Amino acid sequence: MAEKTSSSSPNLICPLCLDIFVEATILTSCGHTFCRRCLKKYDLTHQDLDHMVCPLCRETTKLSANRVDDLRLNVSINGCVDDYHAKCGGMNAVLEMRPKCSGCKLQGDAVSFCRTCNNYICDKCLQCHQYLSVFEDHEMVSMDDVIEGKVSIGHLFEKCSIHKQENKDMFCEDCKVHDCHKCVLVGHKAHEIKNQVDFEQELRRKVTDLAQRCADKKAELEKNIQNIEIQRHEVNTAVQALLDDVKKTYSIKAKELEENLRNLTEQIHALKHSFDDDLNILKSKDRQRIKSICSSITLVDNDRLGHLETDTLSAHILLCEELDAMLKEVTDHTSAEAIKKKAQEKRFKPADDTRLDLGSISEYTDHSSTATFKKKAQEKRFKAADDTRLDLGSISGSDPKMEVIQCVDLRTSMHGMARYSHSTVAIGYGWNAQGIDIIDSNGGKQRYSNILALNEMNCYDLILQRDGTLYVSTNFGEAYIYSPLGSWKVTIDVRNRSFLRVNRRPSDEIIITTYGKQVYIYDQTGSTLKHIVQTKHDTEQASITGTGLIVTSSCDANPSMVTVYDRDGNAGESLQAPDGVYPYAAVDEQDRVYVASVDEKNSSVVITLYDLDGLNLKERVEFNALDMTLCSSWCYLVSLSPGMLAFACYEKLYFIKVSL
């Protein structure tokens, strides 16, 4: 039974459950309010939509990932509900409240109800009904009997605010409002009008019918689910029989394929030698030019140039002109790229089915029911091929793919990671542990022991130069540089900053980020700040290409962005990750950009390869989602070689093979 509010109270009844609001929640598009639990029930039937349609006005309200839980509470209505409960002594007390007299202006407590007047009656009005002859035939009911449920007083109508004595017992379907019959005659001409009692009875019959149909449909669907599982067993049996037949035929022909595989392998090796020879020729030409330039500059660069005689002067002038011409010769930057492109464009084309054919699965198309699916599976037949000629195909290329080849458990949570070699990474530990581990793609581990002091220091990030120089971020605003032999060289001090993130350029410049909107570029010694690049978004990690472009990642900051900048701070178009997804970027030796999109909630990582197009990232391939254990949104992505990535998250390290 719904609680009743007095005429002076605001409307505190939820339109869906017809009870006092519980956690009144507002739909932002239209402002209509409902119980939160009612909206959740309503939303269960609309999970495929990213919005909610208001049950009252049909306006749409956009929903976030948490759906109804992220909608705002109606503070005003909830406050009124709390006041109402406090005033009435709680929800149970509301049900037992004695109504006020609606027959006079005194509004005393009702002691009776007049079914003829349709009014609650106080003790004074009761005396009038008992002693005045005009009320002689009125039917009276005791309020005690009404409250105790012994007597039903039937339907109560609200009085019309214009025609005080008239009940609002008519319902206009066009306007969706209740009115008295006088208001209907004046304000609702040509509208569809129904008697309120008839309208409610009709609605109740409709609801009763829907409830019965729902029960019937639920029973029907549950029975169908049971039948689906029965058919699934039959389908699996039929499909397994097909698989057994295929494997049997495959075992017969597999040996003949091995010779074809050897032939293709020899072709690939021949291609490799051909490409190597072409690249060696280009390399030899460039070496010869270097030798010529060095020889010429040795002859020209002489301390006695100021005392040359005429013939000697002429000779040196000629040498300078020849050397100048050699230096002006255009360096061939394209031939090696063309050979690389030619190699990358090679594709493997499978042989025609008639040359590599185990057989075929005949198809029977009918999608009408689960029984049909079972019948389809049982009617499938495997027909072995008659052709004994076997061919894998020809070489012309391969499909890009990515796979995890090794998963390594770290000794505690990772905080920083850097490339150590083409198949090895260095892991830095902060917070709960100290030191650096060197881990290879076979799962082998060892402590980095060149600098013993690091085993007792927090390592928040690190990089290793090609000569073995180590850069370590160990505290707020500071990074330390150690020589390959372990001696301390320089401290880089970025004061009043958060934890430092470090990286390096192929030319060994040092890149530092501080969780802010700046990227600091130091020389390879760490002693000179060469440049500061201003960024549009907070930057947690940055990588730099061979040409000097800076690829920044917001990582687990908000909003999550990947943006490319030049050294003047000019930016390309940012890649913005969806809500709850965090991007981590890495640049490989060929200036390609890998972006790992980490979705911690769904425990998935999707890595996408981009090519640089000026300051913009042009998508090249999106690899299939990788199955990884994600216990944190803080991750690290590093390129070890053109065919190998390392990805770390919390206490897990993954080595990923890339095939393009």
C-alpha positions as CSV (number, residue, x, y, z in Angstrom):
1,M,0.0,0.0,0.0
2,A,1.4,3.4,-1.0
3,E,1.9,6.0,1.6
4,K,-0.3,9.0,1.4
5,T,1.0,12.6,1.6
6,S,-1.0,15.6,2.7
7,S,-2.1,18.2,0.2
8,S,0.4,20.7,1.7
9,S,3.4,18.3,1.1
10,P,5.3,18.2,-2.2
11,N,4.7,15.2,-4.4
12,L,6.9,12.6,-2.9
13,I,5.5,9.6,-4.8
14,C,7.7,7.8,-7.4
15,P,5.8,7.4,-10.7
16,L,7.1,3.9,-11.2
17,C,6.7,2.1,-7.8
18,L,3.9,4.5,-6.5
19,D,5.6,4.6,-3.1
20,I,7.5,7.3,-1.2
21,F,10.8,8.0,-2.9
22,V,13.8,5.9,-1.8
23,E,17.1,7.6,-3.0
24,A,15.3,9.9,-5.4
25,T,17.4,10.1,-8.6
26,I,17.1,12.7,-11.3
27,L,17.3,12.2,-15.1
28,T,19.5,15.1,-16.2
29,S,17.9,15.6,-19.7
30,C,14.4,16.3,-18.5
31,G,14.5,16.6,-14.7
32,H,12.1,13.9,-13.9
33,T,12.7,12.0,-10.6
34,F,12.4,8.3,-9.7
35,C,13.7,5.9,-7.1
36,R,17.2,4.7,-7.9
37,R,16.1,1.1,-7.5
38,C,13.2,1.6,-9.9
39,L,15.6,3.1,-12.5
40,K,17.9,0.1,-12.1
41,K,15.1,-2.3,-12.7
42,Y,14.0,-0.3,-15.7
43,D,17.5,-0.2,-17.0
44,L,17.9,-4.0,-16.9
45,T,15.7,-4.2,-20.0
46,H,17.8,-1.6,-21.9
47,Q,21.4,-2.8,-21.3
48,D,22.1,-2.6,-25.1
49,L,21.6,1.2,-25.1
50,D,24.1,3.8,-23.9
51,H,21.2,6.1,-22.8
52,M,18.0,5.9,-20.8
53,V,14.6,6.9,-22.2
54,C,12.5,8.7,-19.5
55,P,9.4,6.7,-18.7
56,L,7.3,9.9,-18.5
57,C,8.4,12.2,-21.3
58,R,10.6,9.9,-23.5
59,E,13.6,12.3,-23.3
60,T,17.0,10.5,-23.5
61,T,19.6,10.8,-20.8
62,K,23.2,9.7,-21.7
63,L,24.6,7.0,-19.4
64,S,28.2,6.4,-18.4
65,A,29.9,3.1,-17.8
66,N,28.3,2.8,-14.4
67,R,24.9,3.5,-15.8
68,V,22.3,4.4,-13.1
69,D,24.9,4.6,-10.3
70,D,26.4,7.7,-11.9
71,L,23.1,9.6,-12.1
72,R,22.8,12.5,-9.6
73,L,20.5,12.2,-6.5
74,N,17.7,14.7,-6.3
75,V,18.9,16.4,-3.1
76,S,15.8,18.6,-2.7
77,I,13.3,15.7,-3.0
78,N,15.4,13.4,-0.7
79,G,15.4,16.2,1.9
80,C,11.7,16.6,1.7
81,V,11.3,12.8,2.1
82,D,13.5,12.8,5.2
83,D,11.5,15.7,6.7
84,Y,8.3,14.0,5.9
85,H,9.4,10.7,7.6
86,A,10.6,12.7,10.7
87,K,7.4,14.6,10.9
88,C,5.2,11.6,10.6
89,G,7.2,9.3,12.9
90,G,8.6,7.0,10.3
91,M,7.2,5.0,7.3
92,N,5.0,2.7,9.4
93,A,3.4,5.6,11.2
94,V,2.3,7.0,7.9
95,L,0.2,4.0,7.2
96,E,-1.6,4.4,10.6
97,M,-2.1,8.2,10.4
98,R,-5.7,9.3,10.9
99,P,-6.8,11.5,8.0
100,K,-8.1,15.0,8.5
101,C,-11.7,16.0,8.0
102,S,-12.4,17.0,4.4
103,G,-16.0,18.1,5.0
104,C,-15.3,21.3,7.0
105,K,-12.7,24.1,7.3
106,L,-11.6,23.0,10.8
107,Q,-9.7,19.9,9.4
108,G,-9.9,18.0,12.7
109,D,-9.1,14.3,12.9
110,A,-11.6,12.2,11.0
111,V,-13.6,9.7,13.0
112,S,-15.8,8.5,10.2
113,F,-16.0,8.4,6.4
114,C,-19.2,9.2,4.5
115,R,-19.4,7.0,1.4
116,T,-22.2,9.2,0.1
117,C,-20.3,12.6,0.4
118,N,-17.0,10.8,-0.3
119,N,-15.5,12.8,2.6
120,Y,-13.6,12.1,5.8
121,I,-15.8,13.4,8.7
122,C,-14.7,14.8,12.1
123,D,-16.9,14.4,15.3
124,K,-18.7,17.8,14.7
125,C,-19.6,16.9,11.1
126,L,-20.6,13.5,12.3
127,Q,-23.2,15.1,14.6
128,C,-24.6,17.0,11.6
129,H,-24.8,13.8,9.6
130,Q,-26.6,12.1,12.5
131,Y,-29.1,14.8,13.3
132,L,-29.7,16.9,10.1
133,S,-32.4,15.4,7.8
134,V,-30.5,16.3,4.7
135,F,-27.9,13.7,5.6
136,E,-30.4,11.1,6.6
137,D,-29.6,8.6,3.8
138,H,-25.8,9.0,3.9
139,E,-23.8,5.8,4.5
140,M,-21.2,6.3,7.3
141,V,-18.2,4.1,8.1
142,S,-16.1,4.1,11.3
143,M,-12.4,5.2,10.7
144,D,-11.3,2.6,13.2
145,D,-12.7,-0.1,10.9
146,V,-11.1,1.6,7.9
147,I,-7.6,1.7,9.6
148,E,-7.9,-1.9,10.9
149,G,-8.8,-3.0,7.4
150,K,-12.2,-4.3,8.4
151,V,-14.0,-2.0,5.9
152,S,-12.9,-0.7,2.5
153,I,-13.9,2.9,1.6
154,G,-13.4,2.3,-2.1
155,H,-11.8,4.8,-4.5
156,L,-11.2,8.4,-3.2
157,F,-11.2,11.3,-5.6
158,E,-9.3,14.5,-5.3
159,K,-11.5,17.6,-5.3
160,C,-11.3,20.1,-8.2
161,S,-9.5,23.3,-7.3
162,I,-11.9,25.3,-9.5
163,H,-15.2,23.6,-8.9
164,K,-14.7,22.9,-5.2
165,Q,-17.6,20.5,-4.8
166,E,-16.7,18.4,-7.8
167,N,-14.5,15.3,-7.8
168,K,-11.7,14.9,-10.3
169,D,-13.1,11.7,-11.5
170,M,-12.5,12.0,-15.3
171,F,-9.3,11.2,-17.1
172,C,-8.2,12.9,-20.4
173,E,-6.0,10.6,-22.4
174,D,-4.8,13.4,-24.7
175,C,-3.5,15.6,-21.8
176,K,-2.8,12.7,-19.3
177,V,-4.5,14.6,-16.5
178,H,-7.4,14.1,-14.1
179,D,-10.2,16.7,-14.0
180,C,-13.9,17.0,-13.0
181,H,-16.6,16.7,-15.5
182,K,-17.2,20.5,-15.7
183,C,-13.5,21.1,-16.5
184,V,-13.7,18.4,-19.1
185,L,-16.6,20.1,-20.9
186,V,-14.7,23.5,-21.0
187,G,-11.0,22.6,-21.4
188,H,-10.9,19.2,-23.1
189,K,-13.3,19.5,-26.0
190,A,-12.7,16.9,-28.7
191,H,-10.3,15.0,-26.4
192,E,-10.7,11.3,-25.5
193,I,-12.2,11.3,-22.0
194,K,-12.6,8.3,-19.8
195,N,-14.2,7.8,-16.4
196,Q,-11.4,7.5,-13.9
197,V,-12.7,4.3,-12.4
198,D,-13.1,2.7,-15.8
199,F,-9.7,3.9,-16.9
200,E,-8.0,2.4,-13.8
201,Q,-9.8,-0.9,-14.2
202,E,-8.8,-1.0,-17.9
203,L,-5.2,-0.3,-16.9
204,R,-5.3,-3.0,-14.2
205,R,-6.6,-5.5,-16.7
206,K,-3.9,-4.7,-19.1
207,V,-1.2,-5.0,-16.4
208,T,-2.7,-8.4,-15.2
209,D,-2.7,-9.6,-18.8
210,L,0.9,-8.5,-19.3
211,A,2.0,-10.2,-16.0
212,Q,0.4,-13.5,-17.2
213,R,2.1,-13.2,-20.6
214,C,5.4,-12.5,-18.9
215,A,5.1,-15.6,-16.8
216,D,4.2,-17.7,-19.8
217,K,7.1,-16.3,-21.9
218,K,9.5,-16.8,-19.1
219,A,8.5,-20.5,-18.8
220,E,8.7,-20.9,-22.6
221,L,12.3,-19.4,-22.7
222,E,13.5,-21.5,-19.8
223,K,12.2,-24.6,-21.5
224,N,13.9,-23.5,-24.7
225,I,17.2,-23.0,-22.9
226,Q,17.1,-26.6,-21.6
227,N,16.4,-27.8,-25.2
228,I,19.4,-25.7,-26.5
229,E,21.8,-27.5,-24.1
230,I,20.4,-30.9,-25.2
231,Q,21.0,-30.0,-28.9
232,R,24.5,-28.6,-28.0
233,H,25.5,-32.1,-26.9
234,E,24.3,-33.6,-30.2
235,V,26.1,-30.8,-32.2
236,N,29.4,-31.4,-30.3
237,T,29.2,-35.1,-31.1
238,A,28.6,-34.5,-34.8
239,V,31.4,-31.9,-35.0
240,Q,33.9,-34.1,-33.2
241,A,33.2,-36.8,-35.8
242,L,34.0,-34.3,-38.6
243,L,37.2,-33.3,-36.8
244,D,38.3,-37.0,-36.5
245,D,37.8,-37.5,-40.2
246,V,39.8,-34.4,-41.1
247,K,42.7,-35.3,-38.8
248,K,42.8,-38.8,-40.3
249,T,43.2,-37.4,-43.8
250,Y,45.7,-34.8,-42.7
251,S,48.0,-37.4,-41.2
252,I,48.1,-39.2,-44.6
253,K,49.1,-36.0,-46.5
254,A,51.3,-34.2,-44.0
255,K,54.5,-36.0,-44.9
256,E,54.2,-34.9,-48.5
257,L,54.0,-31.3,-47.4
258,E,57.3,-31.3,-45.6
259,E,59.3,-31.4,-48.9
260,N,57.2,-28.4,-50.1
261,L,58.1,-26.6,-46.9
262,R,61.8,-27.2,-47.5
263,N,61.6,-25.7,-51.0
264,L,59.8,-22.6,-49.7
265,T,62.4,-22.2,-46.9
266,E,65.2,-22.3,-49.5
267,Q,63.4,-19.6,-51.5
268,I,63.1,-17.4,-48.5
269,H,66.8,-17.9,-47.6
270,A,67.7,-17.0,-51.3
271,L,65.6,-13.8,-50.9
272,K,67.4,-12.9,-47.7
273,H,70.8,-13.3,-49.4
274,S,69.7,-11.2,-52.3
275,F,68.5,-8.4,-50.1
276,D,71.7,-8.6,-48.0
277,D,73.9,-8.4,-51.2
278,D,71.9,-5.3,-52.3
279,L,72.3,-3.6,-48.9
280,N,76.0,-4.5,-48.8
281,I,76.6,-2.8,-52.2
282,L,74.9,0.4,-50.9
283,K,77.0,0.1,-47.7
284,S,80.2,-0.4,-49.7
285,K,79.5,2.7,-51.8
286,D,79.0,4.9,-48.7
287,R,82.2,3.5,-47.1
288,Q,84.1,4.4,-50.3
289,R,82.7,7.9,-50.2
290,I,83.7,8.3,-46.6
291,K,87.3,7.1,-47.5
292,S,87.4,9.6,-50.4
293,I,86.2,12.5,-48.2
294,C,88.7,11.7,-45.4
295,S,91.6,11.4,-47.9
296,S,90.7,14.7,-49.4
297,I,90.3,16.6,-46.2
298,T,93.7,15.2,-45.0
299,L,95.4,16.8,-48.0
300,V,93.5,20.1,-47.8
301,D,93.6,20.7,-44.0
302,N,97.2,21.8,-43.6
303,D,98.7,24.2,-41.1
304,R,100.9,25.7,-43.9
305,L,98.1,26.8,-46.1
306,G,99.1,30.5,-45.7
307,H,102.5,30.0,-47.3
308,L,101.5,28.3,-50.6
309,E,103.2,29.0,-53.9
310,T,101.3,29.4,-57.1
311,D,101.3,25.8,-58.2
312,T,100.6,24.5,-54.7
313,L,97.8,27.0,-54.3
314,S,96.2,25.9,-57.5
315,A,96.4,22.3,-56.4
316,H,94.8,22.9,-53.1
317,I,92.1,25.1,-54.7
318,L,91.3,22.1,-57.0
319,L,91.3,19.7,-54.1
320,C,88.9,22.0,-52.2
321,E,86.6,22.2,-55.2
322,E,86.6,18.4,-55.7
323,L,86.0,17.9,-52.0
324,D,83.1,20.5,-52.1
325,A,81.6,18.6,-55.0
326,M,81.8,15.4,-53.1
327,L,80.1,16.9,-50.1
328,K,77.3,18.3,-52.3
329,E,76.6,14.9,-53.8
330,V,73.1,13.8,-52.6
331,T,73.3,11.0,-50.1
332,D,71.2,8.0,-51.1
333,H,68.6,7.8,-48.3
334,T,66.1,6.0,-50.3
335,S,67.7,2.8,-51.8
336,A,68.0,1.0,-48.5
337,E,64.4,2.1,-47.6
338,A,63.3,0.8,-51.0
339,I,64.9,-2.6,-50.3
340,K,63.3,-2.7,-46.9
341,K,59.9,-1.9,-48.4
342,K,60.4,-4.5,-51.1
343,A,61.1,-7.1,-48.4
344,Q,58.2,-6.0,-46.3
345,E,55.9,-6.2,-49.3
346,K,56.6,-9.8,-49.9
347,R,53.5,-11.9,-49.2
348,F,52.8,-15.5,-48.8
349,K,50.0,-16.6,-51.1
350,P,48.5,-19.9,-50.3
351,A,48.2,-22.4,-53.1
352,D,44.9,-22.9,-54.9
353,D,42.5,-25.2,-53.0
354,T,42.9,-27.9,-55.7
355,R,46.6,-28.1,-55.0
356,L,46.4,-28.2,-51.2
357,D,43.1,-29.8,-50.4
358,L,42.3,-32.2,-47.6
359,G,38.6,-32.2,-48.6
360,S,35.6,-30.0,-47.9
361,I,32.8,-29.6,-45.4
362,S,29.4,-29.6,-47.2
363,E,27.1,-26.7,-46.1
364,Y,23.4,-27.0,-45.3
365,T,21.9,-23.6,-44.6
366,D,18.8,-23.2,-42.3
367,H,18.8,-21.0,-39.2
368,S,15.3,-21.6,-37.9
369,S,15.9,-23.3,-34.5
370,T,18.3,-25.2,-32.3
371,A,16.9,-28.5,-33.5
372,T,17.9,-27.3,-37.0
373,F,21.5,-26.5,-35.8
374,K,21.8,-30.1,-34.5
375,K,20.4,-31.5,-37.8
376,K,22.9,-29.3,-39.7
377,A,25.8,-30.6,-37.6
378,Q,24.7,-34.2,-38.1
379,E,24.3,-33.8,-41.8
380,K,27.8,-32.4,-42.3
381,R,30.0,-34.9,-44.2
382,F,33.7,-34.9,-44.7
383,K,34.8,-35.8,-48.2
384,A,38.5,-36.5,-48.6
385,A,40.3,-35.0,-51.6
386,D,41.3,-37.1,-54.5
387,D,44.2,-34.8,-55.5
388,T,47.5,-36.0,-54.1
389,R,49.5,-33.0,-55.3
390,L,50.5,-30.9,-52.3
391,D,51.6,-27.3,-52.3
392,L,51.8,-24.8,-49.3
393,G,51.8,-21.8,-51.7
394,S,54.2,-19.1,-52.7
395,I,56.1,-16.2,-51.0
396,S,54.6,-12.7,-51.3
397,G,54.1,-11.6,-47.6
398,S,52.5,-12.3,-44.2
399,D,49.7,-11.1,-42.0
400,P,50.7,-8.8,-39.1
401,K,50.3,-10.6,-35.7
402,M,51.5,-10.3,-32.1
403,E,51.9,-13.0,-29.5
404,V,53.1,-13.2,-25.9
405,I,56.1,-15.5,-25.9
406,Q,57.1,-15.2,-22.2
407,C,55.4,-14.1,-19.0
408,V,57.7,-13.5,-16.0
409,D,56.7,-13.0,-12.3
410,L,58.5,-10.0,-10.8
411,R,59.7,-10.0,-7.2
412,T,57.5,-7.1,-6.4
413,S,55.6,-4.2,-8.1
414,M,57.5,-2.7,-11.1
415,H,57.9,1.0,-11.2
416,G,60.3,1.6,-14.1
417,M,61.6,-0.3,-17.1
418,A,64.2,0.2,-19.8
419,R,65.7,-1.7,-22.8
420,Y,68.9,-3.6,-21.8
421,S,69.5,-5.4,-25.1
422,H,67.4,-6.7,-28.0
423,S,65.9,-9.4,-25.8
424,T,66.5,-8.1,-22.3
425,V,65.0,-5.5,-20.0
426,A,66.0,-3.7,-16.8
427,I,63.3,-3.5,-14.2
428,G,63.4,-0.8,-11.5
429,Y,61.6,-1.3,-8.2
430,G,60.2,1.5,-6.0
431,W,57.9,1.8,-3.0
432,N,58.3,-1.8,-1.6
433,A,61.7,-2.9,-2.8
434,Q,65.0,-1.6,-4.0
435,G,67.4,-2.3,-6.8
436,I,67.3,-3.3,-10.5
437,D,66.7,-6.7,-12.1
438,I,67.9,-7.8,-15.5
439,I,65.4,-10.2,-17.1
440,D,65.7,-11.9,-20.6
441,S,63.0,-13.2,-22.9
442,N,63.6,-16.8,-21.7
443,G,62.7,-15.8,-18.2
444,G,66.2,-15.6,-16.8
445,K,66.7,-13.1,-13.9
446,Q,69.7,-11.5,-12.3
447,R,70.4,-8.5,-10.1
448,Y,72.1,-5.5,-11.7
449,S,75.4,-5.6,-9.6
450,N,77.6,-3.0,-11.4
451,I,76.4,-0.5,-8.8
452,L,76.0,-2.2,-5.4
453,A,74.5,0.9,-3.8
454,L,71.5,0.6,-6.0
455,N,70.4,-2.6,-4.3
456,E,69.5,-0.5,-1.3
457,M,67.9,2.4,-3.2
458,N,64.4,2.9,-4.6
459,C,64.5,3.0,-8.4
460,Y,61.5,4.8,-9.9
461,D,62.8,4.9,-13.5
462,L,66.0,4.2,-15.4
463,I,67.7,4.2,-18.8
464,L,70.9,2.6,-20.1
465,Q,73.0,4.4,-22.8
466,R,74.7,2.4,-25.5
467,D,78.1,2.7,-23.7
468,G,76.6,1.3,-20.4
469,T,76.1,4.6,-18.7
470,L,73.1,4.3,-16.2
471,Y,70.6,7.0,-15.4
472,V,68.4,6.3,-12.3
473,S,65.5,8.4,-10.9
474,T,65.5,7.6,-7.1
475,N,63.8,10.4,-5.4
476,F,61.6,13.5,-5.9
477,G,63.2,15.8,-8.4
478,E,66.5,14.0,-8.8
479,A,68.2,11.6,-11.2
480,Y,71.7,10.1,-10.8
481,I,74.1,9.2,-13.6
482,Y,76.7,6.4,-13.1
483,S,79.5,5.4,-15.4
484,P,79.7,1.8,-16.9
485,L,82.2,0.9,-14.1
486,G,79.8,2.1,-11.4
487,S,81.1,5.4,-10.3
488,W,78.8,8.4,-9.7
489,K,79.2,11.1,-12.4
490,V,76.4,13.7,-12.3
491,T,73.1,14.5,-10.5
492,I,70.3,16.0,-12.5
493,D,68.3,18.2,-10.2
494,V,64.7,19.2,-11.2
495,R,63.6,20.9,-8.0
496,N,60.0,21.1,-6.7
497,R,58.9,18.3,-9.1
498,S,57.3,14.9,-8.6
499,F,58.9,11.6,-9.5
500,L,61.0,11.9,-12.6
501,R,60.5,9.7,-15.7
502,V,63.6,9.3,-17.9
503,N,64.2,8.2,-21.5
504,R,66.8,8.7,-24.1
505,R,67.1,9.6,-27.8
506,P,69.1,7.4,-30.2
507,S,71.7,10.2,-30.1
508,D,71.8,9.6,-26.3
509,E,70.1,12.9,-25.3
510,I,68.2,12.5,-22.0
511,I,64.5,13.1,-21.9
512,I,62.9,13.8,-18.5
513,T,59.2,14.2,-17.6
514,T,57.7,15.3,-14.3
515,Y,54.0,14.5,-14.5
516,G,53.5,18.1,-15.6
517,K,53.2,20.0,-18.9
518,Q,56.9,20.1,-19.7
519,V,59.5,17.8,-21.3
520,Y,63.1,18.5,-20.3
521,I,65.9,17.7,-22.8
522,Y,69.4,17.3,-21.4
523,D,72.7,16.5,-23.3
524,Q,74.0,13.0,-23.0
525,T,76.2,14.0,-20.0
526,G,73.2,15.2,-18.0
527,S,75.1,18.4,-17.1
528,T,73.4,20.8,-19.6
529,L,69.6,21.5,-20.0
530,K,69.3,22.1,-23.7
531,H,65.6,22.6,-24.2
532,I,62.2,22.6,-22.5
533,V,59.1,21.6,-24.5
534,Q,55.7,22.8,-23.3
535,T,52.9,20.2,-23.7
536,K,49.1,20.6,-23.8
537,H,48.4,17.8,-21.4
538,D,50.0,16.3,-18.3
539,T,52.8,14.1,-19.4
540,E,53.9,11.0,-17.5
541,Q,56.2,9.3,-20.1
542,A,57.9,10.6,-23.3
543,S,60.0,8.9,-26.1
544,I,62.0,10.7,-28.8
545,T,62.5,9.6,-32.4
546,G,65.7,9.6,-34.4
547,T,64.5,12.8,-36.1
548,G,63.9,14.6,-32.7
549,L,60.1,14.3,-32.5
550,I,58.8,13.8,-29.0
551,V,56.0,11.2,-28.4
552,T,54.2,11.9,-25.1
553,S,51.8,9.7,-23.1
554,S,49.4,10.8,-20.3
555,C,49.4,7.1,-19.2
556,D,47.0,6.7,-16.2
557,A,46.3,10.5,-15.9
558,N,43.0,12.1,-16.9
559,P,42.4,12.8,-19.8
560,S,44.5,10.0,-21.3
561,M,46.3,11.2,-24.4
562,V,49.2,10.3,-26.8
563,T,50.5,13.4,-28.6
564,V,53.5,14.1,-30.9
565,Y,55.5,17.4,-30.5
566,D,58.5,19.0,-32.2
567,R,61.2,20.7,-30.2
568,D,59.4,24.1,-30.6
569,G,56.3,22.7,-28.9
570,N,54.2,22.4,-32.0
571,A,51.8,19.5,-31.6
572,G,49.9,17.1,-33.8
573,E,46.4,15.8,-33.3
574,S,46.2,13.9,-30.0
575,L,44.9,10.3,-29.7
576,Q,42.5,10.4,-26.8
577,A,41.7,7.1,-25.1
578,P,38.1,6.2,-24.0
579,D,37.2,6.6,-20.3
580,G,38.8,3.9,-18.2
581,V,41.5,3.1,-20.9
582,Y,45.1,4.3,-20.4
583,P,47.6,4.6,-23.3
584,Y,51.3,3.8,-23.0
585,A,53.6,4.7,-26.0
586,A,57.0,3.4,-27.2
587,V,59.1,4.3,-30.2
588,D,61.1,1.6,-32.0
589,E,64.4,1.8,-33.9
590,Q,62.5,2.5,-37.2
591,D,60.6,5.5,-35.6
592,R,57.4,3.5,-35.5
593,V,55.1,4.2,-32.6
594,Y,53.5,1.4,-30.6
595,V,50.6,2.4,-28.3
596,A,49.3,-0.1,-25.6
597,S,45.7,0.7,-24.6
598,V,45.2,-0.7,-21.1
599,D,41.7,-1.5,-20.0
600,E,42.1,-2.6,-16.3
601,K,38.4,-3.1,-15.8
602,N,38.0,-5.6,-18.6
603,S,41.6,-7.0,-18.1
604,S,42.6,-6.5,-21.7
605,V,45.5,-4.8,-23.5
606,V,45.2,-3.8,-27.2
607,I,48.5,-2.7,-28.9
608,T,48.3,-0.6,-32.1
609,L,51.2,0.3,-34.4
610,Y,51.3,3.8,-35.9
611,D,53.5,5.4,-38.5
612,L,54.5,9.1,-38.1
613,D,52.9,11.4,-40.6
614,G,54.5,14.7,-39.7
615,L,53.3,15.4,-36.2
616,N,50.3,13.0,-36.5
617,L,50.0,9.3,-35.9
618,K,48.7,7.3,-38.8
619,E,47.3,3.9,-37.8
620,R,49.0,1.0,-39.5
621,V,47.6,-2.1,-37.8
622,E,45.7,-2.8,-34.6
623,F,46.7,-6.2,-33.2
624,N,44.3,-8.6,-31.5
625,A,43.8,-8.0,-27.7
626,L,46.4,-9.7,-25.5
627,D,45.3,-11.9,-22.6
628,M,47.2,-10.5,-19.6
629,T,46.9,-10.2,-15.8
630,L,46.2,-6.6,-15.0
631,C,46.3,-5.6,-11.3
632,S,47.0,-1.9,-11.8
633,S,46.6,0.9,-14.3
634,W,50.3,1.7,-14.1
635,C,52.2,-0.1,-16.9
636,Y,55.3,0.3,-19.0
637,L,55.9,-0.4,-22.8
638,V,59.4,-0.7,-24.3
639,S,60.5,-1.6,-27.8
640,L,63.5,-4.0,-27.6
641,S,63.9,-4.5,-31.4
642,P,61.7,-4.2,-34.5
643,G,60.3,-7.6,-33.7
644,M,60.1,-7.6,-29.9
645,L,58.3,-5.5,-27.3
646,A,58.3,-5.7,-23.5
647,F,55.2,-4.8,-21.5
648,A,55.1,-4.7,-17.7
649,C,52.2,-4.2,-15.3
650,Y,52.5,-4.5,-11.5
651,E,54.2,-7.8,-10.8
652,K,54.0,-9.2,-14.3
653,L,56.4,-8.8,-17.3
654,Y,55.5,-9.9,-20.8
655,F,57.8,-10.4,-23.8
656,I,55.8,-9.9,-27.0
657,K,56.8,-11.0,-30.5
658,V,55.7,-8.8,-33.4
659,S,55.4,-10.1,-36.9
660,L,54.7,-7.7,-39.7
